[in-house]
Amino acid sequence: MYISYENLWKLLIEKKITKTELMELTGISSRTLSKLSKNETVTTETLLRVCEALDCDIADVMEMRKGEEIKSFWELFKRNAALVEKDDNFTTYRLTVGEDRYLIKKTNKSANKHTIIHCEKGKIIWEQIIPLGISPVRERTVLTGKNFSEKGERGIVLVSGKPMCFTGLDENGFVSAKGAVRALDDIYVMSAAAFKLFEPKKVTE
């Protein structure tokens, strides 16, 4: 069993209180806040401060859960992501992690060694190279524009399979799995393999 503070993050969203404001209201440190974010043990005094500041009961901020603690974003996605829709290009999911919300668009077709994913001019483009003798054929398909998620949501484009490469990442609002977002509307774009190791980063500005 393990302790989960997911209820706390949901409560903050409901009350429109940020994590920074929670620290100011309770006097807890950023280190303690980090421990709460990771479902690590904190003192009873800390929990009492949080409950007093939010005018709530202990059950409103924490609960005991059975099984092993989920430690990675990939595990959270597999267990908790909610299917939103499926169209020609994507299967789309929503996922809430703490106070952060994500819209994840997973490509239906699988990339291969002849696939290049271009992130350019506000669009994500799938380029498929078809080897035909001396002159290969290049087919380009626009997968999505940059602004596909709702306000307050983090956008992630998850490319199934293993493409040859990505272009335009970590610039112009398109971010790699290891990159750092600079604005709230930046979009993560990554392969399935990179997604398994992905840990979201906060806005750097």
C-alpha positions in Angstrom: 0.0 0.0 0.0 1.0 3.6 -0.4 -0.2 7.1 0.3 -1.5 9.2 -2.5 -2.0 13.0 -2.4 -4.0 13.1 -5.7 -7.0 14.4 -3.7 -5.0 17.4 -2.7 -4.1 18.4 -6.2 -7.8 18.1 -7.3 -8.8 20.2 -4.3 -6.3 22.9 -5.3 -7.8 23.0 -8.9 -11.3 23.2 -7.5 -10.3 26.1 -5.2 -8.1 27.7 -7.9 -5.1 27.7 -5.7 -1.6 27.2 -7.1 1.2 25.2 -5.5 3.1 28.5 -4.8 0.0 29.9 -3.1 -0.3 26.7 -1.0 3.3 27.2 0.2 2.5 30.8 1.2 -0.7 29.8 3.0 0.9 26.9 4.9 4.5 28.0 5.3 5.7 24.7 4.0 8.9 24.6 2.0 9.4 23.8 -1.7 11.2 20.6 -0.6 8.1 19.5 1.4 5.9 20.3 -1.6 8.1 18.2 -3.8 7.7 15.3 -1.4 3.9 15.7 -1.6 4.1 15.7 -5.4 6.0 12.4 -5.3 3.6 10.8 -2.7 6.4 10.6 -0.2 6.0 10.7 3.6 5.5 14.1 5.3 4.9 15.0 8.9 1.5 15.1 10.5 2.1 18.8 11.3 2.5 19.5 7.5 -0.8 17.7 6.8 -2.6 19.7 9.6 -1.3 23.0 8.1 -2.6 22.0 4.7 -6.0 21.0 6.1 -6.3 24.2 8.1 -5.3 26.4 5.1 -7.8 24.7 2.8 -10.5 24.3 5.5 -10.8 20.6 4.8 -10.5 17.2 6.3 -7.5 14.9 6.1 -9.4 12.6 3.7 -9.7 15.5 1.3 -6.0 15.7 0.8 -4.7 12.1 1.1 -5.8 8.4 0.9 -4.3 5.0 1.2 -4.1 3.0 -2.0 -3.5 -0.7 -2.6 -0.7 -2.0 -4.8 2.6 -0.6 -5.7 3.1 3.1 -6.0 3.1 4.4 -9.6 6.4 6.1 -10.1 6.5 7.1 -13.8 4.4 9.2 -16.2 4.2 6.2 -18.5 2.7 4.0 -15.8 0.2 6.8 -15.0 -0.8 7.0 -18.6 -1.3 3.2 -18.9 -3.4 3.0 -15.8 -5.3 6.3 -15.6 -5.6 7.9 -19.1 -9.1 8.4 -20.3 -9.9 7.8 -23.9 -11.4 11.0 -25.5 -11.8 10.2 -29.2 -10.3 8.4 -32.2 -10.1 9.9 -35.7 -8.1 9.2 -38.8 -4.7 10.3 -37.4 -4.9 10.0 -33.6 -6.3 8.2 -30.6 -6.7 11.0 -28.0 -6.5 10.7 -24.2 -6.8 13.0 -21.2 -4.7 12.5 -18.1 -4.5 14.4 -14.8 -1.3 14.3 -12.8 -1.5 16.3 -9.6 -2.8 19.7 -10.6 -1.5 19.3 -14.2 -3.8 18.2 -17.0 -2.6 16.6 -20.3 -4.1 16.0 -23.7 -2.2 13.2 -25.4 -2.6 12.4 -29.1 -1.2 9.0 -30.1 -0.7 8.4 -33.8 -2.7 5.5 -35.1 -0.1 4.5 -37.7 3.3 3.4 -36.7 6.5 5.2 -37.8 9.5 3.3 -39.2 13.0 3.9 -40.5 11.6 5.7 -43.5 9.5 8.2 -41.4 10.5 11.7 -40.5 8.5 13.8 -38.2 8.8 17.6 -38.9 7.7 20.2 -36.3 7.6 23.4 -38.3 5.6 26.6 -38.7 3.1 25.7 -36.0 2.4 22.2 -37.6 3.4 18.6 -37.1 4.1 16.9 -40.4 4.5 13.2 -41.1 6.9 12.6 -44.0 7.0 9.0 -45.3 9.9 8.2 -47.7 9.0 5.4 -50.1 12.1 3.9 -51.7 11.5 3.5 -55.5 14.7 3.0 -57.4 17.0 6.0 -57.8 14.3 8.6 -56.8 12.4 7.9 -53.6 8.9 9.3 -53.3 8.2 11.6 -50.3 4.7 11.8 -49.0 4.0 14.6 -46.5 0.8 14.6 -44.3 -0.1 17.3 -41.8 -1.0 15.5 -38.5 -2.0 18.5 -36.4 -1.6 22.2 -35.7 0.2 23.4 -32.6 -2.9 24.6 -30.7 -4.9 21.4 -30.3 -5.3 21.3 -26.5 -7.6 23.4 -24.4 -6.5 26.2 -22.1 -4.6 25.0 -19.1 -3.8 21.6 -20.7 -0.4 20.4 -21.7 -0.3 18.9 -25.2 1.7 15.8 -26.1 2.0 14.2 -29.5 3.0 10.5 -29.1 4.4 9.0 -32.3 3.9 5.2 -32.4 6.8 3.2 -33.6 10.4 4.3 -34.3 10.8 7.2 -36.8 14.1 7.9 -38.5 14.2 11.3 -36.8 12.4 14.4 -35.6 13.1 17.9 -36.8 12.3 21.2 -35.2 12.2 20.0 -31.6 13.1 22.3 -28.7 12.4 25.4 -30.8 9.3 27.3 -31.8 7.2 25.7 -29.2 7.8 22.0 -30.0 9.6 20.2 -27.2 11.4 16.8 -27.1 10.9 14.3 -24.2 14.0 15.7 -22.5 13.4 19.3 -23.4 12.2 22.1 -21.1 8.9 23.9 -21.9 9.1 27.7 -22.1 5.4 28.6 -22.4 2.1 27.0 -21.4 1.2 26.2 -24.9 4.4 24.4 -25.8 3.8 21.0 -27.3 5.8 17.8 -26.4 6.5 15.6 -29.4 8.2 12.2 -28.9 8.4 8.6 -29.9 6.9 5.8 -27.9 10.3 4.8 -26.6 11.0 8.3 -25.4 7.5 8.5 -23.8 8.3 5.6 -21.6 11.2 7.6 -20.0 9.4 10.9 -20.1 9.0 13.1 -17.0 7.3 16.5 -17.6 9.2 19.6 -16.8 7.8 22.9 -15.6 7.8 26.1 -17.6 11.2 27.6 -17.5 10.2 31.3 -17.9 
